[in-house]
Amino acid sequence: FAERSGVINIGLEGIMVIGALGGALVLKFMPVTVGAPVMVITTVIVSALFGMIFSLLLAVAAINFKADQTITGTAMNMLATAAAATVAVKAMNTAASGGNDVSSDISYTRTKDLLLVHVGGFELNWFMLVAVLCLIAAYVALYKTRFGLRLRACGEHPQAADSVGINVYRMRYAGVLISGLLGGLGGIVYITAG
């Protein structure tokens, strides 16, 4: 979505890291007793929101300030790794262990089991269904709607889109935010799949 709107999203790995951090926080702090549907929905929403909020850094820098998208994306990747691993995880592990052991992992294995569905002899993740639904929705949104046509027009020829009354800034923000939403979802899928 970001690339179709004319913004190269090099910071996608950082967005995925931040989305994974948001989902991991939900899995760590939400009690197991809430049930699978509430756990899946809450994890998806929080991961997507973390990804969208972090992608705003790219949107503001690249769209408003016209900064170099490659440098901004690379900086976002480094910032996300530092923020998630160094600051948040170490702070939580230090607080949990009384300040002695910071090498332990955030543990969410019991809540992670709520994300799995057992069908016969197979073990499936709820996020497989979410991924298929997102793929279908993305195809329809990009190629079968007026929004998708406008978004692609802003990426291919922004001056022409502007001349017919399309707000290029708004469409590029929409593309980057949708990219952040999907990147956040990709991050939580990545850490819960293993």
Secondary structure, 3 states (H helix, E strand, C coil): CHHHHCCCCCCHHHHHHHHHHHHHHHHHHCCHHHCHHHHHHHHHHHHHHHHHHHHHHHHHHHHHCCCCHHHHHHHHHHHHHHHHHHHHHHHHHHHHHCCCCCCCCCCCHHHHHHHEEEECCEEEEHHHHHHHHHHHHHHHHHHCCHHHHHHHHHHHCHHHHHHCCCCHHHHHHHHHHHHHHHHHHHHHHHHHHC
